[in-house]
Amino acid sequence: MLKVRQSLGESLVEAGMITADQLAKAQAEEKRTSHRLLKVLVKMNLVTEEDLVVFLSGKLGIPRIELANYLIDPAVIELVPESFARKHDLIPVLKIGNRLTCALVDPWNVFVLDELRIKTKLTIEPAVATGAEIKKAIEEHYGAKETMEELLRSIGDEKPGLETGGDETDPRKLEGIVKEPAVIKLVNLIILQAVKQGASDIHLEPEEDRLKIRFRVDGMMHEVPSPPNHLKSAVVSRIKILANLNIAERRLPQDGRFSLKIESREIDIRVSAMPTIYGENVVLRLLDPSSALLSLSQIGFPREILEKYGTLIRRPYGIILVTGPTGSGKTTTLYASLDKINSVEKNIITIEDPVEYRLSGIRQTQVNPKVNLTFANGLRSILRQDPDILMVGEIRDRDTCEIAIQAALTGHLVFSTLHTNDAAGAITRMIDMGAEPFLIASSVIGILAQRLVRKVCQDCRGKGCPKCLKTGYRGRIGIYELLIPDEKVRSLTVAKAGVDEIRKYVRSTGMTTLKENGMHQAKAGVTTPEEVLRVTQEE
């Protein structure tokens, strides 16, 4: 509980924000209107709301919350009655354990804080926000439904300014529509539901008579209820505004980003808009930089591969490649590798697109094509930063490939990724990029190919339940194959042997393949044979 040792008015005078005479006039008005002093001071134009927020945050030692950046869980909103929130200009923001953070206009009011504690039976952690922010948040969040179905039913056939069949592409109309509470609540709930389900992506796909919404969960697409067709353009435009995209431009692809705070996490959201014949297709990639980093043992490495790979990443120089298609967990493996070898004795620098996790003690840089900060240019600059270990998000071209090779040959340990089907394919891919085969043979010390397979749901054991969205699977684990080049592989590389010849040789040496590792996981009951075949069918 806050300990208020002097009155709010006295503190404001002491801080030089108002004079004693102004305080006396404000107190007289407070007595006449029965309004709180803060509201009176703002109404009399003696101070601004923002000035008060800064003052209260510093004076009371509590955080200033920008509510526009928060997506509040409907379950948290329900903890405080709407009438109480409106009466006292406050809104609950997040709940962690038995602690409830509430944003208030007047956190100086200990009586309201006491009443909140009694009503919720929780410890109240106050924060401060402006009255305008809290009023807007109340309008947006109260009345929000627990599920998409309930919200869509509540919207029904309401058409907040947009009639079906009308001009749904008029930017002037859309600018008004996207501010409608129904649209704001719907977009908020779409994102919130996706985060709760552990989705990596949200797809908004326009069709002739509806906006189809799908979430990618554990690598698979799942459709969720669609909003009314008359809200199709409004929902897309709302997301474009959040991402600072031009809502009037629908002929060209656009990319943007924004961040939202959901509970105690800050979610980075990358937005891609692409024109189609029925409107703009929008994909949102959800990234949680603060999420717990998995260790190498947690991501599913078999013991024999873990031991070999653990030795490999402690080598002083060379290139270690992680290969697989998009969404196969390559970045997670790279981060786990860097985290394993990170120490105060090592200077580790990365160039990434994007930075998905923030690693303590490691310098991380994000590519920026707008200023010509590409993988290749970034890698050149990193080499002038006295690094011991480098991580390049992806080798996409000959330039990046050759710089990575030179870095490895001059005493640096280099981690990177390639898009190939298996470990053997990485060698021929680098040759196809134009790298010299003898330099590849001299620099590459290990290639790890991987896929992600869905795990059998632990709650229903594959039968299907609400927790696994009736799929029988919940969560994912990696399957791997590790190629450590020997003299024969290096000879085949220099001779520009085909991928089939290299693959045949490494399998003859006893290397465990992706499919074999996957079937071992299926035999252990972690996944299923069908799931392994789904991701290794090119084998």
C-alpha positions as CSV (number, residue, x, y, z in Angstrom):
1,M,0.0,0.0,0.0
2,L,1.2,3.5,-0.9
3,K,2.2,5.7,2.1
4,V,1.1,9.3,1.4
5,R,2.9,11.6,3.7
6,Q,1.6,14.9,2.4
7,S,-1.4,16.0,0.4
8,L,-1.4,15.9,-3.4
9,G,-1.9,19.7,-3.6
10,E,1.0,20.4,-1.3
11,S,3.3,18.1,-3.4
12,L,2.3,19.9,-6.6
13,V,3.1,23.3,-5.0
14,E,6.4,22.0,-3.7
15,A,7.3,20.7,-7.2
16,G,6.5,24.1,-8.7
17,M,3.7,22.8,-10.9
18,I,1.1,25.2,-9.4
19,T,1.2,28.1,-7.0
20,A,-0.4,28.2,-3.6
21,D,-3.1,30.6,-4.9
22,Q,-3.9,28.3,-7.7
23,L,-4.2,25.4,-5.3
24,A,-6.6,27.4,-3.1
25,K,-8.8,28.1,-6.1
26,A,-8.7,24.5,-7.2
27,Q,-9.6,23.2,-3.7
28,A,-12.6,25.6,-3.6
29,E,-13.7,24.2,-6.9
30,E,-13.1,20.7,-5.7
31,K,-15.4,21.3,-2.7
32,R,-18.1,22.9,-4.9
33,T,-18.2,20.1,-7.5
34,S,-17.2,17.1,-5.4
35,H,-14.7,16.2,-8.2
36,R,-11.2,14.9,-7.3
37,L,-8.5,17.5,-7.2
38,L,-6.7,16.0,-10.2
39,K,-9.7,16.4,-12.5
40,V,-10.3,19.9,-11.3
41,L,-6.7,21.0,-11.9
42,V,-6.9,19.6,-15.5
43,K,-10.3,21.2,-16.1
44,M,-9.0,24.6,-14.9
45,N,-6.0,24.2,-17.3
46,L,-3.5,24.6,-14.5
47,V,-1.7,21.4,-15.4
48,T,-2.0,18.9,-18.3
49,E,-2.8,15.2,-17.9
50,E,0.6,14.2,-19.2
51,D,2.4,16.5,-16.7
52,L,0.4,14.9,-13.9
53,V,1.2,11.4,-15.1
54,V,4.9,12.2,-15.2
55,F,4.7,13.8,-11.7
56,L,2.8,11.0,-10.1
57,S,5.0,8.3,-11.6
58,G,8.1,9.9,-10.2
59,K,6.6,11.0,-6.9
60,L,5.0,7.7,-6.0
61,G,7.6,5.5,-7.7
62,I,5.1,3.7,-9.8
63,P,5.2,2.9,-13.6
64,R,3.6,5.0,-16.2
65,I,1.6,2.7,-18.5
66,E,0.8,3.5,-22.2
67,L,-2.4,1.6,-22.5
68,A,-2.4,1.8,-26.3
69,N,0.5,-0.7,-26.3
70,Y,-1.4,-3.3,-24.1
71,L,-3.8,-6.1,-25.1
72,I,-5.7,-6.8,-21.9
73,D,-7.0,-10.3,-21.4
74,P,-10.9,-10.3,-21.0
75,A,-10.4,-12.5,-17.9
76,V,-8.4,-9.7,-16.3
77,I,-11.0,-7.1,-17.3
78,E,-13.7,-9.2,-15.5
79,L,-12.0,-8.8,-12.2
80,V,-13.1,-5.2,-11.9
81,P,-16.8,-4.2,-12.6
82,E,-17.2,-1.7,-15.4
83,S,-19.2,0.7,-13.2
84,F,-16.4,0.8,-10.7
85,A,-13.8,1.3,-13.4
86,R,-15.7,4.2,-15.0
87,K,-16.5,5.8,-11.6
88,H,-12.9,5.9,-10.5
89,D,-11.1,6.2,-13.9
90,L,-9.1,3.0,-13.7
91,I,-8.7,-0.2,-15.6
92,P,-7.0,-3.6,-14.7
93,V,-4.1,-4.3,-17.0
94,L,-2.5,-7.6,-16.0
95,K,-2.6,-10.3,-13.3
96,I,0.5,-12.3,-12.3
97,G,-0.1,-14.7,-9.4
98,N,-2.1,-12.9,-6.7
99,R,-0.9,-9.4,-7.9
100,L,-3.2,-7.2,-10.1
101,T,-1.7,-4.2,-11.9
102,C,-4.2,-1.4,-12.4
103,A,-3.8,1.8,-14.3
104,L,-5.4,4.8,-12.5
105,V,-5.7,8.5,-13.2
106,D,-5.3,9.1,-9.5
107,P,-3.1,6.5,-7.8
108,W,-2.8,8.9,-4.9
109,N,-6.3,7.9,-3.9
110,V,-5.6,5.2,-1.2
111,F,-9.3,4.7,-0.6
112,V,-9.9,3.4,-4.1
113,L,-6.8,1.2,-3.9
114,D,-8.2,-0.3,-0.6
115,E,-11.6,-0.9,-2.2
116,L,-9.9,-2.6,-5.2
117,R,-8.0,-4.9,-2.9
118,I,-11.2,-5.8,-1.1
119,K,-13.2,-6.4,-4.3
120,T,-10.6,-8.5,-6.1
121,K,-9.0,-10.2,-3.0
122,L,-5.7,-9.5,-4.7
123,T,-2.6,-7.4,-4.0
124,I,-3.0,-4.2,-6.1
125,E,0.0,-2.8,-7.9
126,P,-0.9,0.7,-9.1
127,A,0.3,2.3,-12.3
128,V,-0.6,5.7,-13.7
129,A,-2.1,6.7,-17.1
130,T,-4.0,9.7,-18.5
131,G,-7.7,10.0,-18.2
132,A,-8.1,10.0,-22.0
133,E,-6.1,6.7,-22.3
134,I,-8.1,5.0,-19.5
135,K,-11.4,6.2,-21.0
136,K,-10.5,4.8,-24.4
137,A,-9.3,1.5,-22.9
138,I,-12.5,1.1,-21.0
139,E,-14.5,1.6,-24.2
140,E,-12.3,-0.9,-26.1
141,H,-12.1,-3.6,-23.5
142,Y,-15.2,-3.7,-21.4
143,G,-17.8,-5.7,-23.2
144,A,-15.1,-7.8,-24.9
145,K,-16.1,-11.4,-25.1
146,E,-14.2,-14.5,-23.9
147,T,-14.4,-16.1,-27.3
148,M,-14.5,-15.1,-31.0
149,E,-17.8,-16.8,-31.4
150,E,-19.5,-14.7,-28.7
151,L,-18.0,-11.5,-30.0
152,L,-19.1,-12.2,-33.6
153,R,-22.6,-13.1,-32.4
154,S,-22.8,-9.8,-30.5
155,I,-21.7,-7.9,-33.6
156,G,-24.3,-9.7,-35.6
157,D,-25.5,-7.7,-38.5
158,E,-24.4,-4.3,-37.1
159,K,-22.8,-2.2,-39.8
160,P,-20.9,0.5,-38.1
161,G,-20.8,2.9,-41.1
162,L,-20.0,0.3,-43.7
163,E,-22.8,-1.3,-45.7
164,T,-22.2,-4.5,-47.5
165,G,-21.9,-3.8,-51.2
166,G,-21.0,-0.2,-50.5
167,D,-17.7,1.5,-51.1
168,E,-15.6,-0.4,-48.6
169,T,-12.4,0.9,-50.0
170,D,-12.9,4.7,-49.4
171,P,-10.0,5.6,-47.1
172,R,-11.9,8.5,-45.6
173,K,-14.7,6.1,-44.5
174,L,-12.3,3.5,-43.3
175,E,-10.4,5.9,-41.1
176,G,-13.6,6.4,-39.2
177,I,-14.6,2.7,-39.2
178,V,-11.3,1.4,-37.8
179,K,-11.9,3.5,-34.6
180,E,-15.3,1.8,-34.0
181,P,-15.3,-0.2,-30.7
182,A,-16.5,-3.3,-32.5
183,V,-13.6,-3.3,-34.9
184,I,-11.0,-2.6,-32.2
185,K,-12.4,-5.3,-30.0
186,L,-12.4,-7.8,-32.8
187,V,-8.8,-7.2,-33.9
188,N,-7.7,-7.3,-30.3
189,L,-9.4,-10.6,-29.7
190,I,-8.0,-12.1,-32.9
191,I,-4.5,-11.3,-31.7
192,L,-5.1,-12.3,-28.1
193,Q,-6.6,-15.6,-29.1
194,A,-3.7,-16.4,-31.4
195,V,-1.2,-15.6,-28.7
196,K,-3.1,-17.8,-26.2
197,Q,-3.2,-20.7,-28.7
198,G,0.6,-20.4,-29.2
199,A,0.2,-19.4,-32.9
200,S,3.3,-18.3,-34.8
201,D,1.3,-16.5,-37.5
202,I,-2.1,-15.0,-38.2
203,H,-3.5,-15.2,-41.8
204,L,-6.3,-12.8,-42.9
205,E,-7.3,-14.1,-46.3
206,P,-10.0,-12.2,-48.3
207,E,-12.5,-14.3,-50.2
208,E,-15.4,-13.2,-52.4
209,D,-17.9,-13.2,-49.5
210,R,-15.9,-13.3,-46.3
211,L,-12.5,-12.7,-44.6
212,K,-11.1,-16.1,-43.7
213,I,-8.9,-16.1,-40.6
214,R,-6.4,-18.9,-39.9
215,F,-3.8,-19.4,-37.2
216,R,-0.6,-21.4,-37.7
217,V,-0.2,-23.5,-34.5
218,D,2.6,-26.1,-34.2
219,G,3.3,-25.6,-37.9
220,M,-0.3,-26.4,-39.1
221,M,-3.0,-24.0,-40.2
222,H,-6.3,-23.9,-38.2
223,E,-9.3,-21.9,-39.3
224,V,-11.1,-19.7,-36.7
225,P,-14.6,-18.0,-37.0
226,S,-14.8,-15.3,-39.7
227,P,-16.0,-11.7,-39.0
228,P,-19.1,-10.4,-40.8
229,N,-18.3,-9.6,-44.4
230,H,-19.0,-5.9,-44.0
231,L,-16.1,-5.7,-41.5
232,K,-13.6,-7.3,-43.9
233,S,-12.0,-4.0,-45.1
234,A,-12.2,-2.5,-41.6
235,V,-10.3,-5.4,-39.9
236,V,-7.5,-5.3,-42.5
237,S,-7.3,-1.5,-42.3
238,R,-7.2,-1.5,-38.5
239,I,-4.1,-3.8,-38.6
240,K,-2.5,-1.6,-41.3
241,I,-2.9,1.4,-39.2
242,L,-1.3,-0.4,-36.2
243,A,1.6,-1.2,-38.4
244,N,1.9,2.3,-39.8
245,L,1.0,1.2,-43.4
246,N,-0.8,3.3,-45.9
247,I,-4.5,2.2,-45.9
248,A,-5.1,3.9,-49.2
249,E,-2.5,1.8,-51.0
250,R,-3.9,-1.5,-52.0
251,R,-2.0,-2.1,-55.3
252,L,1.4,-2.8,-53.9
253,P,2.8,-5.1,-51.2
254,Q,3.6,-3.4,-47.9
255,D,5.5,-4.5,-44.8
256,G,5.3,-3.0,-41.3
257,R,5.5,-3.9,-37.6
258,F,4.1,-3.0,-34.3
259,S,4.4,-4.2,-30.7
260,L,1.7,-5.0,-28.1
261,K,2.0,-5.9,-24.4
262,I,-0.1,-8.9,-23.6
263,E,-0.1,-9.8,-19.9
264,S,3.6,-9.4,-18.9
265,R,5.0,-10.0,-22.3
266,E,5.8,-7.7,-25.2
267,I,4.9,-9.3,-28.5
268,D,6.6,-8.0,-31.7
269,I,4.3,-8.3,-34.7
270,R,5.5,-8.2,-38.2
271,V,2.9,-7.4,-40.8
272,S,2.9,-8.3,-44.5
273,A,0.1,-7.1,-46.8
274,M,-0.2,-8.4,-50.4
275,P,-2.9,-7.4,-52.9
276,T,-5.2,-10.2,-54.2
277,I,-8.2,-10.2,-56.5
278,Y,-10.6,-10.1,-53.4
279,G,-8.6,-7.6,-51.4
280,E,-5.4,-7.5,-49.3
281,N,-4.1,-10.7,-47.9
282,V,-2.4,-9.9,-44.5
283,V,-0.1,-12.1,-42.5
284,L,1.0,-11.3,-39.0
285,R,4.1,-13.0,-37.6
286,L,4.1,-13.1,-33.8
287,L,7.4,-12.9,-32.1
288,D,8.0,-13.0,-28.3
289,P,11.6,-11.8,-27.7
290,S,11.3,-12.3,-24.0
291,S,10.2,-16.0,-24.2
292,A,12.3,-18.5,-22.4
293,L,15.2,-19.7,-24.5
294,L,15.4,-23.5,-24.9
295,S,18.6,-25.4,-24.3
296,L,20.0,-27.9,-26.7
297,S,18.8,-30.8,-24.5
298,Q,15.3,-29.3,-24.4
299,I,14.8,-29.1,-28.2
300,G,15.0,-32.8,-28.7
301,F,18.6,-33.7,-29.6
302,P,19.3,-37.4,-29.3
303,R,22.1,-38.1,-26.8
304,E,24.6,-39.2,-29.5
305,I,24.0,-36.1,-31.6
306,L,24.0,-33.8,-28.5
307,E,27.5,-35.1,-27.6
308,K,28.9,-34.7,-31.1
309,Y,27.3,-31.3,-31.7
310,G,28.4,-30.1,-28.2
311,T,32.0,-30.8,-29.1
312,L,31.5,-29.2,-32.6
313,I,30.3,-25.8,-31.2
314,R,33.4,-25.5,-29.0
315,R,35.8,-25.7,-32.0
316,P,37.8,-22.5,-32.3
317,Y,37.0,-21.9,-36.0
318,G,35.0,-23.2,-38.9
319,I,31.4,-23.0,-40.3
320,I,28.5,-24.8,-38.6
321,L,25.4,-24.8,-40.8
322,V,21.8,-25.6,-39.7
323,T,19.6,-26.5,-42.6
324,G,15.9,-27.1,-43.2
325,P,12.8,-25.4,-44.6
326,T,11.2,-22.3,-43.2
327,G,9.7,-22.9,-39.8
328,S,11.8,-25.9,-39.0
329,G,13.3,-24.4,-35.9
330,K,16.7,-23.4,-37.3
331,T,16.9,-20.1,-35.4
332,T,16.0,-21.7,-32.1
333,T,18.8,-24.2,-32.6
334,L,21.3,-21.3,-33.4
335,Y,20.2,-19.4,-30.3
336,A,20.5,-22.5,-28.1
337,S,24.0,-23.1,-29.5
338,L,25.2,-19.5,-28.8
339,D,23.7,-19.6,-25.4
340,K,25.6,-22.8,-24.6
341,I,29.0,-21.3,-25.5
342,N,28.4,-17.7,-24.4
343,S,30.9,-16.5,-21.9
344,V,32.7,-13.4,-20.8
345,E,35.9,-14.6,-22.6
346,K,34.1,-14.7,-26.0
347,N,33.0,-11.8,-28.2
348,I,29.8,-13.0,-30.0
349,I,28.1,-10.9,-32.6
350,T,25.1,-11.7,-34.8
351,I,23.4,-10.3,-37.9
352,E,19.8,-11.4,-38.1
353,D,16.5,-10.9,-40.0
354,P,14.8,-10.3,-37.6
355,V,16.2,-10.5,-34.1
356,E,13.8,-13.1,-32.6
357,Y,15.3,-13.5,-29.1
358,R,17.4,-11.1,-27.1
359,L,20.5,-12.8,-25.7
360,S,22.4,-11.3,-22.8
361,G,26.0,-10.6,-23.4
362,I,25.7,-11.0,-27.2
363,R,25.7,-8.1,-29.7
364,Q,22.8,-8.5,-32.0
365,T,22.2,-6.5,-35.2
366,Q,19.1,-6.6,-37.5
367,V,19.5,-6.3,-41.2
368,N,18.0,-3.1,-42.7
369,P,17.8,-3.2,-46.6
370,K,16.5,0.4,-46.6
371,V,20.0,1.6,-45.5
372,N,21.8,-1.2,-47.4
373,L,22.5,-3.2,-44.2
374,T,22.4,-6.6,-45.7
375,F,23.7,-9.9,-44.4
376,A,26.9,-9.5,-46.5
377,N,27.5,-5.8,-45.6
378,G,26.7,-6.5,-41.9
379,L,29.1,-9.5,-41.9
380,R,31.9,-7.3,-43.3
381,S,31.4,-4.8,-40.6
382,I,31.2,-7.5,-37.8
383,L,34.6,-8.7,-38.9
384,R,36.0,-5.3,-37.9
385,Q,34.5,-5.6,-34.4
386,D,37.1,-8.2,-33.2
387,P,34.6,-11.1,-32.9
388,D,35.4,-14.6,-31.8
389,I,32.1,-16.1,-32.8
390,L,29.7,-14.9,-35.6
391,M,26.1,-15.8,-36.3
392,V,24.6,-15.0,-39.7
393,G,20.9,-15.5,-39.9
394,E,21.0,-17.0,-43.3
395,I,23.4,-17.5,-46.2
396,R,21.3,-16.3,-49.2
397,D,23.9,-15.4,-51.8
398,R,27.4,-15.9,-53.1
399,D,28.7,-12.7,-51.4
400,T,27.5,-13.7,-47.9
401,C,28.7,-17.3,-48.5
402,E,32.2,-16.2,-49.5
403,I,32.6,-13.7,-46.6
404,A,31.4,-16.4,-44.1
405,I,34.0,-18.9,-45.5
406,Q,36.8,-16.3,-45.3
407,A,35.8,-15.5,-41.7
408,A,36.0,-19.2,-40.8
409,L,39.4,-19.6,-42.5
410,T,40.8,-16.6,-40.6
411,G,40.1,-18.1,-37.2
412,H,36.4,-17.3,-36.5
413,L,33.6,-19.7,-35.6
414,V,30.6,-19.0,-37.8
415,F,27.1,-20.2,-37.4
416,S,24.5,-19.8,-40.2
417,T,21.5,-21.4,-41.9
418,L,20.6,-22.7,-45.4
419,H,17.4,-23.8,-46.9
420,T,18.1,-27.4,-48.0
421,N,16.2,-30.7,-47.5
422,D,19.0,-32.5,-45.7
423,A,22.6,-32.1,-44.5
424,A,24.2,-33.3,-47.7
425,G,22.3,-30.8,-49.7
426,A,24.0,-27.9,-47.9
427,I,27.3,-28.7,-49.6
428,T,25.9,-28.7,-53.1
429,R,23.9,-25.5,-52.3
430,M,27.0,-23.6,-51.4
431,I,28.7,-24.8,-54.6
432,D,25.6,-23.7,-56.6
433,M,26.0,-20.3,-55.1
434,G,29.4,-20.0,-56.6
435,A,31.7,-20.7,-53.7
436,E,34.9,-22.5,-54.4
437,P,34.6,-26.2,-53.5
438,F,38.0,-26.5,-52.0
439,L,37.2,-23.5,-49.7
440,I,33.9,-25.1,-48.7
441,A,35.8,-28.4,-47.9
442,S,38.3,-26.4,-45.8
443,S,35.8,-24.3,-43.8
444,V,32.7,-26.3,-43.1
445,I,33.1,-28.4,-39.9
446,G,29.5,-29.5,-39.4
447,I,26.0,-29.5,-40.9
448,L,22.9,-30.1,-38.9
449,A,19.6,-30.8,-40.7
450,Q,16.4,-30.6,-38.8
451,R,12.6,-30.6,-38.9
452,L,9.9,-30.0,-36.3
453,V,7.3,-32.7,-35.6
454,R,4.2,-32.3,-33.5
455,K,4.2,-34.1,-30.2
456,V,1.3,-36.3,-29.1
457,C,-0.9,-34.3,-26.7
458,Q,-0.1,-35.3,-23.1
459,D,-3.7,-34.6,-22.0
460,C,-5.6,-36.8,-24.4
461,R,-2.8,-39.0,-25.7
462,G,-3.7,-38.3,-29.3
463,K,-7.5,-38.7,-29.0
464,G,-8.2,-34.9,-29.4
465,C,-9.2,-32.4,-26.8
466,P,-9.8,-28.7,-26.4
467,K,-6.2,-28.1,-25.3
468,C,-4.8,-29.5,-28.5
469,L,-7.6,-28.0,-30.7
470,K,-9.0,-31.5,-31.3
471,T,-5.8,-32.5,-33.3
472,G,-4.3,-35.0,-30.9
473,Y,-1.0,-33.0,-31.0
474,R,0.3,-30.3,-28.8
475,G,3.7,-28.7,-28.9
476,R,6.6,-29.7,-31.2
477,I,10.0,-31.3,-30.9
478,G,13.0,-31.4,-33.3
479,I,14.3,-34.4,-35.3
480,Y,17.9,-34.1,-36.6
481,E,20.7,-35.5,-38.7
482,L,24.3,-34.4,-38.1
483,L,26.9,-34.5,-40.9
484,I,30.5,-34.0,-39.7
485,P,32.7,-34.0,-42.9
486,D,35.5,-36.5,-43.0
487,E,38.3,-36.7,-45.6
488,K,36.0,-38.6,-48.0
489,V,33.3,-35.9,-47.8
490,R,35.9,-33.2,-48.3
491,S,37.2,-35.1,-51.4
492,L,33.6,-35.4,-52.8
493,T,33.1,-31.7,-52.2
494,V,36.3,-30.7,-54.0
495,A,35.3,-33.1,-56.9
496,K,31.8,-31.4,-57.0
497,A,30.1,-34.7,-56.4
498,G,26.3,-34.6,-56.6
499,V,24.1,-34.6,-53.6
500,D,23.0,-38.2,-54.1
501,E,26.6,-39.4,-54.0
502,I,27.4,-37.5,-50.9
503,R,24.2,-38.6,-49.2
504,K,24.8,-42.3,-50.1
505,Y,28.3,-42.1,-48.6
506,V,27.4,-40.4,-45.3
507,R,24.6,-42.9,-44.8
508,S,27.0,-45.8,-45.4
509,T,29.1,-44.4,-42.5
510,G,26.2,-44.9,-40.1
511,M,24.9,-41.4,-39.9
512,T,21.4,-41.3,-38.4
513,T,19.0,-39.7,-40.9
514,L,16.1,-37.3,-40.2
515,K,13.6,-40.1,-40.8
516,E,15.4,-42.6,-38.6
517,N,15.7,-40.1,-35.7
518,G,12.0,-39.3,-36.2
519,M,10.9,-42.9,-36.1
520,H,12.9,-43.4,-32.9
521,Q,10.8,-40.5,-31.4
522,A,7.6,-42.2,-32.7
523,K,8.6,-45.5,-31.1
524,A,9.1,-43.7,-27.8
525,G,5.6,-42.3,-28.1
526,V,6.7,-38.7,-28.4
527,T,5.2,-38.3,-31.9
528,T,3.6,-40.6,-34.5
529,P,5.0,-42.3,-37.6
530,E,2.5,-40.3,-39.7
531,E,3.9,-37.0,-38.4
532,V,7.4,-38.1,-39.1
533,L,6.5,-39.1,-42.7
534,R,4.7,-35.7,-43.1
535,V,7.9,-33.7,-42.6
536,T,10.4,-36.2,-44.2
537,Q,8.5,-37.4,-47.2
538,E,11.1,-35.9,-49.6
539,E,13.5,-38.5,-48.1
